[in-house]
């Protein structure tokens, strides 16, 4: 798995590859491989960036 998650910064929009039902999320923080994202339909979730590669979204859905 490439380490694209390390490029994520607060304010960026992402989707979880295995949970499209969560909707688009906004990155809140990215510290030590742990990415905190506030998803439209799932709320605030902490993602282990070493296990899940989030998908960058370039426009809100």
PDB file of N, CA, C and O in Angstrom:
ATOM      1  N   UNK A   1       0.849  -1.177   0.000  1.00  0.00           N
ATOM      2  CA  UNK A   1       0.000   0.000   0.000  1.00  0.00           C
ATOM      3  C   UNK A   1       0.896   1.242   0.000  1.00  0.00           C
ATOM      4  O   UNK A   1       1.826   1.350   0.799  1.00  0.00           O
ATOM      5  N   UNK A   2       0.606   2.158  -0.890  1.00  0.00           N
ATOM      6  CA  UNK A   2       1.380   3.395  -0.906  1.00  0.00           C
ATOM      7  C   UNK A   2       0.959   4.260   0.274  1.00  0.00           C
ATOM      8  O   UNK A   2      -0.090   4.026   0.874  1.00  0.00           O
ATOM      9  N   UNK A   3       1.756   5.238   0.601  1.00  0.00           N
ATOM     10  CA  UNK A   3       1.503   6.054   1.782  1.00  0.00           C
ATOM     11  C   UNK A   3       0.917   7.407   1.404  1.00  0.00           C
ATOM     12  O   UNK A   3       1.414   8.444   1.844  1.00  0.00           O
ATOM     13  N   UNK A   4      -0.130   7.404   0.595  1.00  0.00           N
ATOM     14  CA  UNK A   4      -0.767   8.650   0.200  1.00  0.00           C
ATOM     15  C   UNK A   4      -1.457   9.327   1.378  1.00  0.00           C
ATOM     16  O   UNK A   4      -1.639  10.545   1.370  1.00  0.00           O
ATOM     17  N   UNK A   5      -1.844   8.549   2.394  1.00  0.00           N
ATOM     18  CA  UNK A   5      -2.492   9.131   3.567  1.00  0.00           C
ATOM     19  C   UNK A   5      -1.592  10.152   4.256  1.00  0.00           C
ATOM     20  O   UNK A   5      -2.087  11.083   4.892  1.00  0.00           O
ATOM     21  N   UNK A   6      -0.280   9.987   4.137  1.00  0.00           N
ATOM     22  CA  UNK A   6       0.633  10.924   4.792  1.00  0.00           C
ATOM     23  C   UNK A   6       0.524  12.325   4.197  1.00  0.00           C
ATOM     24  O   UNK A   6       0.956  13.293   4.822  1.00  0.00           O
ATOM     25  N   UNK A   7      -0.043  12.446   3.004  1.00  0.00           N
ATOM     26  CA  UNK A   7      -0.203  13.756   2.357  1.00  0.00           C
ATOM     27  C   UNK A   7      -1.487  14.464   2.763  1.00  0.00           C
ATOM     28  O   UNK A   7      -1.673  15.640   2.448  1.00  0.00           O
ATOM     29  N   UNK A   8      -2.375  13.761   3.460  1.00  0.00           N
ATOM     30  CA  UNK A   8      -3.654  14.355   3.839  1.00  0.00           C
ATOM     31  C   UNK A   8      -3.464  15.424   4.901  1.00  0.00           C
ATOM     32  O   UNK A   8      -2.710  15.255   5.859  1.00  0.00           O
ATOM     33  N   UNK A   9      -4.175  16.536   4.701  1.00  0.00           N
ATOM     34  CA  UNK A   9      -4.110  17.669   5.633  1.00  0.00           C
ATOM     35  C   UNK A   9      -5.521  18.049   6.048  1.00  0.00           C
ATOM     36  O   UNK A   9      -6.478  17.762   5.330  1.00  0.00           O
ATOM     37  N   UNK A  10      -5.657  18.699   7.210  1.00  0.00           N
ATOM     38  CA  UNK A  10      -6.976  19.151   7.644  1.00  0.00           C
ATOM     39  C   UNK A  10      -7.663  19.984   6.562  1.00  0.00           C
ATOM     40  O   UNK A  10      -7.057  20.845   5.924  1.00  0.00           O
ATOM     41  N   UNK A  11      -8.953  19.690   6.386  1.00  0.00           N
ATOM     42  CA  UNK A  11      -9.756  20.401   5.392  1.00  0.00           C
ATOM     43  C   UNK A  11      -9.931  19.634   4.096  1.00  0.00           C
ATOM     44  O   UNK A  11     -10.867  19.905   3.343  1.00  0.00           O
ATOM     45  N   UNK A  12      -9.046  18.677   3.818  1.00  0.00           N
ATOM     46  CA  UNK A  12      -9.174  17.883   2.593  1.00  0.00           C
ATOM     47  C   UNK A  12     -10.380  16.955   2.696  1.00  0.00           C
ATOM     48  O   UNK A  12     -10.744  16.508   3.784  1.00  0.00           O
ATOM     49  N   UNK A  13     -10.995  16.674   1.548  1.00  0.00           N
ATOM     50  CA  UNK A  13     -12.154  15.796   1.492  1.00  0.00           C
ATOM     51  C   UNK A  13     -11.725  14.410   1.045  1.00  0.00           C
ATOM     52  O   UNK A  13     -10.914  14.264   0.130  1.00  0.00           O
ATOM     53  N   UNK A  14     -12.284  13.377   1.708  1.00  0.00           N
ATOM     54  CA  UNK A  14     -11.932  11.987   1.417  1.00  0.00           C
ATOM     55  C   UNK A  14     -13.165  11.095   1.488  1.00  0.00           C
ATOM     56  O   UNK A  14     -14.207  11.483   2.017  1.00  0.00           O
ATOM     57  N   UNK A  15     -13.022   9.897   0.945  1.00  0.00           N
ATOM     58  CA  UNK A  15     -14.014   8.828   1.093  1.00  0.00           C
ATOM     59  C   UNK A  15     -13.295   7.595   1.608  1.00  0.00           C
ATOM     60  O   UNK A  15     -12.113   7.395   1.329  1.00  0.00           O
ATOM     61  N   UNK A  16     -14.014   6.766   2.363  1.00  0.00           N
ATOM     62  CA  UNK A  16     -13.477   5.495   2.835  1.00  0.00           C
ATOM     63  C   UNK A  16     -13.756   4.465   1.748  1.00  0.00           C
ATOM     64  O   UNK A  16     -14.905   4.339   1.323  1.00  0.00           O
ATOM     65  N   UNK A  17     -12.752   3.720   1.279  1.00  0.00           N
ATOM     66  CA  UNK A  17     -12.951   2.799   0.158  1.00  0.00           C
ATOM     67  C   UNK A  17     -13.925   1.654   0.447  1.00  0.00           C
ATOM     68  O   UNK A  17     -14.551   1.135  -0.477  1.00  0.00           O
ATOM     69  N   UNK A  18     -14.061   1.257   1.702  1.00  0.00           N
ATOM     70  CA  UNK A  18     -14.935   0.140   2.056  1.00  0.00           C
ATOM     71  C   UNK A  18     -16.275   0.582   2.624  1.00  0.00           C
ATOM     72  O   UNK A  18     -17.146  -0.250   2.876  1.00  0.00           O
ATOM     73  N   UNK A  19     -16.449   1.888   2.828  1.00  0.00           N
ATOM     74  CA  UNK A  19     -17.681   2.387   3.448  1.00  0.00           C
ATOM     75  C   UNK A  19     -18.246   3.581   2.677  1.00  0.00           C
ATOM     76  O   UNK A  19     -18.311   4.683   3.220  1.00  0.00           O
ATOM     77  N   UNK A  20     -18.653   3.382   1.428  1.00  0.00           N
ATOM     78  CA  UNK A  20     -19.203   4.498   0.650  1.00  0.00           C
ATOM     79  C   UNK A  20     -20.461   5.086   1.289  1.00  0.00           C
ATOM     80  O   UNK A  20     -20.805   6.240   1.033  1.00  0.00           O
ATOM     81  N   UNK A  21     -21.152   4.295   2.122  1.00  0.00           N
ATOM     82  CA  UNK A  21     -22.351   4.770   2.804  1.00  0.00           C
ATOM     83  C   UNK A  21     -22.054   5.857   3.833  1.00  0.00           C
ATOM     84  O   UNK A  21     -22.972   6.541   4.287  1.00  0.00           O
ATOM     85  N   UNK A  22     -20.784   6.026   4.209  1.00  0.00           N
ATOM     86  CA  UNK A  22     -20.406   7.084   5.148  1.00  0.00           C
ATOM     87  C   UNK A  22     -20.399   8.447   4.476  1.00  0.00           C
ATOM     88  O   UNK A  22     -20.408   9.469   5.163  1.00  0.00           O
ATOM     89  N   UNK A  23     -20.381   8.486   3.150  1.00  0.00           N
ATOM     90  CA  UNK A  23     -20.348   9.744   2.421  1.00  0.00           C
ATOM     91  C   UNK A  23     -18.959  10.359   2.414  1.00  0.00           C
ATOM     92  O   UNK A  23     -17.972   9.719   2.777  1.00  0.00           O
ATOM     93  N   UNK A  24     -18.909  11.605   1.997  1.00  0.00           N
ATOM     94  CA  UNK A  24     -17.647  12.341   1.953  1.00  0.00           C
ATOM     95  C   UNK A  24     -17.296  12.800   3.360  1.00  0.00           C
ATOM     96  O   UNK A  24     -18.164  13.194   4.139  1.00  0.00           O
ATOM     97  N   UNK A  25     -16.008  12.742   3.668  1.00  0.00           N
ATOM     98  CA  UNK A  25     -15.542  13.186   4.977  1.00  0.00           C
ATOM     99  C   UNK A  25     -14.488  14.263   4.847  1.00  0.00           C
ATOM    100  O   UNK A  25     -13.773  14.335   3.847  1.00  0.00           O
ATOM    101  N   UNK A  26     -14.399  15.095   5.863  1.00  0.00           N
ATOM    102  CA  UNK A  26     -13.376  16.142   5.905  1.00  0.00           C
ATOM    103  C   UNK A  26     -12.320  15.760   6.932  1.00  0.00           C
ATOM    104  O   UNK A  26     -12.634  15.466   8.086  1.00  0.00           O
ATOM    105  N   UNK A  27     -11.064  15.768   6.498  1.00  0.00           N
ATOM    106  CA  UNK A  27      -9.955  15.439   7.388  1.00  0.00           C
ATOM    107  C   UNK A  27      -9.874  16.494   8.488  1.00  0.00           C
ATOM    108  O   UNK A  27      -9.860  17.694   8.213  1.00  0.00           O
ATOM    109  N   UNK A  28      -9.822  16.032   9.733  1.00  0.00           N
ATOM    110  CA  UNK A  28      -9.689  16.921  10.890  1.00  0.00           C
ATOM    111  C   UNK A  28      -8.236  16.997  11.353  1.00  0.00           C
ATOM    112  O   UNK A  28      -7.748  18.064  11.724  1.00  0.00           O
ATOM    113  N   UNK A  29      -7.543  15.834  11.326  1.00  0.00           N
ATOM    114  CA  UNK A  29      -6.131  15.797  11.721  1.00  0.00           C
ATOM    115  C   UNK A  29      -5.482  14.553  11.133  1.00  0.00           C
ATOM    116  O   UNK A  29      -6.157  13.605  10.731  1.00  0.00           O
ATOM    117  N   UNK A  30      -4.155  14.583  11.093  1.00  0.00           N
ATOM    118  CA  UNK A  30      -3.373  13.461  10.575  1.00  0.00           C
ATOM    119  C   UNK A  30      -2.079  13.424  11.382  1.00  0.00           C
ATOM    120  O   UNK A  30      -1.129  14.150  11.089  1.00  0.00           O
ATOM    121  N   UNK A  31      -2.056  12.565  12.405  1.00  0.00           N
ATOM    122  CA  UNK A  31      -0.921  12.514  13.325  1.00  0.00           C
ATOM    123  C   UNK A  31      -0.475  11.063  13.495  1.00  0.00           C
ATOM    124  O   UNK A  31      -1.256  10.209  13.914  1.00  0.00           O
ATOM    125  N   UNK A  32       0.771  10.799  13.169  1.00  0.00           N
ATOM    126  CA  UNK A  32       1.347   9.480  13.395  1.00  0.00           C
ATOM    127  C   UNK A  32       0.615   8.349  12.702  1.00  0.00           C
ATOM    128  O   UNK A  32       0.530   7.248  13.247  1.00  0.00           O
ATOM    129  N   UNK A  33       0.085   8.595  11.511  1.00  0.00           N
ATOM    130  CA  UNK A  33      -0.618   7.548  10.780  1.00  0.00           C
ATOM    131  C   UNK A  33      -2.079   7.393  11.155  1.00  0.00           C
ATOM    132  O   UNK A  33      -2.789   6.579  10.564  1.00  0.00           O
ATOM    133  N   UNK A  34      -2.537   8.166  12.133  1.00  0.00           N
ATOM    134  CA  UNK A  34      -3.945   8.140  12.531  1.00  0.00           C
ATOM    135  C   UNK A  34      -4.630   9.371  11.941  1.00  0.00           C
ATOM    136  O   UNK A  34      -4.287  10.509  12.261  1.00  0.00           O
ATOM    137  N   UNK A  35      -5.603   9.113  11.076  1.00  0.00           N
ATOM    138  CA  UNK A  35      -6.301  10.191  10.383  1.00  0.00           C
ATOM    139  C   UNK A  35      -7.709  10.310  10.963  1.00  0.00           C
ATOM    140  O   UNK A  35      -8.497   9.367  10.893  1.00  0.00           O
ATOM    141  N   UNK A  36      -8.017  11.457  11.526  1.00  0.00           N
ATOM    142  CA  UNK A  36      -9.357  11.707  12.061  1.00  0.00           C
ATOM    143  C   UNK A  36     -10.162  12.408  10.978  1.00  0.00           C
ATOM    144  O   UNK A  36      -9.758  13.443  10.449  1.00  0.00           O
ATOM    145  N   UNK A  37     -11.319  11.816  10.659  1.00  0.00           N
ATOM    146  CA  UNK A  37     -12.164  12.320   9.574  1.00  0.00           C
ATOM    147  C   UNK A  37     -13.588  12.483  10.093  1.00  0.00           C
ATOM    148  O   UNK A  37     -14.099  11.622  10.809  1.00  0.00           O
ATOM    149  N   UNK A  38     -14.222  13.588   9.728  1.00  0.00           N
ATOM    150  CA  UNK A  38     -15.618  13.812  10.074  1.00  0.00           C
ATOM    151  C   UNK A  38     -16.447  13.512   8.819  1.00  0.00           C
ATOM    152  O   UNK A  38     -16.484  14.311   7.883  1.00  0.00           O
ATOM    153  N   UNK A  39     -17.121  12.332   8.813  1.00  0.00           N
ATOM    154  CA  UNK A  39     -17.897  11.892   7.666  1.00  0.00           C
ATOM    155  C   UNK A  39     -19.327  12.411   7.756  1.00  0.00           C
ATOM    156  O   UNK A  39     -19.879  12.559   8.846  1.00  0.00           O
ATOM    157  N   UNK A  40     -19.927  12.690   6.580  1.00  0.00           N
ATOM    158  CA  UNK A  40     -21.300  13.203   6.507  1.00  0.00           C
ATOM    159  C   UNK A  40     -22.290  12.307   7.245  1.00  0.00           C
ATOM    160  O   UNK A  40     -23.127  12.794   8.004  1.00  0.00           O
ATOM    161  N   UNK A  41     -22.192  11.006   7.023  1.00  0.00           N
ATOM    162  CA  UNK A  41     -23.206  10.089   7.543  1.00  0.00           C
ATOM    163  C   UNK A  41     -22.702   9.138   8.624  1.00  0.00           C
ATOM    164  O   UNK A  41     -23.423   8.221   9.019  1.00  0.00           O
ATOM    165  N   UNK A  42     -21.467   9.343   9.113  1.00  0.00           N
ATOM    166  CA  UNK A  42     -20.936   8.460  10.159  1.00  0.00           C
ATOM    167  C   UNK A  42     -20.321   9.245  11.311  1.00  0.00           C
ATOM    168  O   UNK A  42     -19.946   8.661  12.328  1.00  0.00           O
ATOM    169  N   UNK A  43     -20.217  10.550  11.163  1.00  0.00           N
ATOM    170  CA  UNK A  43     -19.615  11.367  12.214  1.00  0.00           C
ATOM    171  C   UNK A  43     -18.100  11.248  12.226  1.00  0.00           C
ATOM    172  O   UNK A  43     -17.481  10.898  11.221  1.00  0.00           O
ATOM    173  N   UNK A  44     -17.520  11.542  13.367  1.00  0.00           N
ATOM    174  CA  UNK A  44     -16.063  11.563  13.496  1.00  0.00           C
ATOM    175  C   UNK A  44     -15.522  10.148  13.672  1.00  0.00           C
ATOM    176  O   UNK A  44     -15.952   9.408  14.558  1.00  0.00           O
ATOM    177  N   UNK A  45     -14.562   9.782  12.803  1.00  0.00           N
ATOM    178  CA  UNK A  45     -13.977   8.444  12.815  1.00  0.00           C
ATOM    179  C   UNK A  45     -12.462   8.577  12.745  1.00  0.00           C
ATOM    180  O   UNK A  45     -11.939   9.378  11.971  1.00  0.00           O
ATOM    181  N   UNK A  46     -11.753   7.784  13.562  1.00  0.00           N
ATOM    182  CA  UNK A  46     -10.290   7.745  13.508  1.00  0.00           C
ATOM    183  C   UNK A  46      -9.895   6.535  12.671  1.00  0.00           C
ATOM    184  O   UNK A  46     -10.268   5.404  12.980  1.00  0.00           O
ATOM    185  N   UNK A  47      -9.133   6.788  11.603  1.00  0.00           N
ATOM    186  CA  UNK A  47      -8.730   5.757  10.648  1.00  0.00           C
ATOM    187  C   UNK A  47      -7.254   5.429  10.870  1.00  0.00           C
ATOM    188  O   UNK A  47      -6.425   6.329  11.010  1.00  0.00           O
ATOM    189  N   UNK A  48      -6.935   4.141  10.901  1.00  0.00           N
ATOM    190  CA  UNK A  48      -5.540   3.705  10.936  1.00  0.00           C
ATOM    191  C   UNK A  48      -5.022   3.779   9.504  1.00  0.00           C
ATOM    192  O   UNK A  48      -5.325   2.915   8.682  1.00  0.00           O
ATOM    193  N   UNK A  49      -4.249   4.803   9.214  1.00  0.00           N
ATOM    194  CA  UNK A  49      -3.758   5.051   7.867  1.00  0.00           C
ATOM    195  C   UNK A  49      -2.797   4.000   7.349  1.00  0.00           C
ATOM    196  O   UNK A  49      -2.497   3.981   6.155  1.00  0.00           O
ATOM    197  N   UNK A  50      -2.304   3.122   8.217  1.00  0.00           N
ATOM    198  CA  UNK A  50      -1.429   2.044   7.760  1.00  0.00           C
ATOM    199  C   UNK A  50      -2.239   0.865   7.221  1.00  0.00           C
ATOM    200  O   UNK A  50      -1.692  -0.012   6.552  1.00  0.00           O
ATOM    201  N   UNK A  51      -3.544   0.844   7.511  1.00  0.00           N
ATOM    202  CA  UNK A  51      -4.396  -0.265   7.085  1.00  0.00           C
ATOM    203  C   UNK A  51      -5.403   0.123   6.006  1.00  0.00           C
ATOM    204  O   UNK A  51      -5.764  -0.703   5.168  1.00  0.00           O
ATOM    205  N   UNK A  52      -5.855   1.375   6.023  1.00  0.00           N
ATOM    206  CA  UNK A  52      -6.869   1.845   5.081  1.00  0.00           C
ATOM    207  C   UNK A  52      -6.321   3.042   4.322  1.00  0.00           C
ATOM    208  O   UNK A  52      -5.867   4.014   4.926  1.00  0.00           O
ATOM    209  N   UNK A  53      -6.362   2.969   2.992  1.00  0.00           N
ATOM    210  CA  UNK A  53      -5.939   4.100   2.173  1.00  0.00           C
ATOM    211  C   UNK A  53      -7.179   4.866   1.740  1.00  0.00           C
ATOM    212  O   UNK A  53      -7.968   4.392   0.923  1.00  0.00           O
ATOM    213  N   UNK A  54      -7.336   6.057   2.300  1.00  0.00           N
ATOM    214  CA  UNK A  54      -8.499   6.879   1.994  1.00  0.00           C
ATOM    215  C   UNK A  54      -8.394   7.417   0.564  1.00  0.00           C
ATOM    216  O   UNK A  54      -7.299   7.575   0.024  1.00  0.00           O
ATOM    217  N   UNK A  55      -9.546   7.690  -0.030  1.00  0.00           N
ATOM    218  CA  UNK A  55      -9.610   8.183  -1.404  1.00  0.00           C
ATOM    219  C   UNK A  55      -9.850   9.688  -1.369  1.00  0.00           C
ATOM    220  O   UNK A  55     -10.828  10.155  -0.785  1.00  0.00           O
ATOM    221  N   UNK A  56      -8.966  10.431  -1.987  1.00  0.00           N
ATOM    222  CA  UNK A  56      -9.079  11.889  -2.034  1.00  0.00           C
ATOM    223  C   UNK A  56     -10.229  12.276  -2.953  1.00  0.00           C
ATOM    224  O   UNK A  56     -10.370  11.730  -4.048  1.00  0.00           O
ATOM    225  N   UNK A  57     -11.054  13.225  -2.501  1.00  0.00           N
ATOM    226  CA  UNK A  57     -12.189  13.720  -3.270  1.00  0.00           C
ATOM    227  C   UNK A  57     -11.879  15.161  -3.658  1.00  0.00           C
ATOM    228  O   UNK A  57     -11.483  15.969  -2.819  1.00  0.00           O
ATOM    229  N   UNK A  58     -12.060  15.469  -4.922  1.00  0.00           N
ATOM    230  CA  UNK A  58     -11.715  16.802  -5.408  1.00  0.00           C
ATOM    231  C   UNK A  58     -12.902  17.747  -5.445  1.00  0.00           C
ATOM    232  O   UNK A  58     -12.717  18.954  -5.604  1.00  0.00           O
ATOM    233  N   UNK A  59     -14.115  17.232  -5.301  1.00  0.00           N
ATOM    234  CA  UNK A  59     -15.298  18.075  -5.184  1.00  0.00           C
ATOM    235  C   UNK A  59     -16.323  17.361  -4.343  1.00  0.00           C
ATOM    236  O   UNK A  59     -16.397  16.132  -4.359  1.00  0.00           O
ATOM    237  N   UNK A  60     -17.106  18.104  -3.618  1.00  0.00           N
ATOM    238  CA  UNK A  60     -18.105  17.515  -2.737  1.00  0.00           C
ATOM    239  C   UNK A  60     -19.217  16.875  -3.548  1.00  0.00           C
ATOM    240  O   UNK A  60     -19.642  17.407  -4.573  1.00  0.00           O
ATOM    241  N   UNK A  61     -19.684  15.718  -3.075  1.00  0.00           N
ATOM    242  CA  UNK A  61     -20.754  14.998  -3.780  1.00  0.00           C
ATOM    243  C   UNK A  61     -22.099  15.463  -3.308  1.00  0.00           C
ATOM    244  O   UNK A  61     -23.123  14.973  -3.784  1.00  0.00           O
TER     245      UNK A  61
END
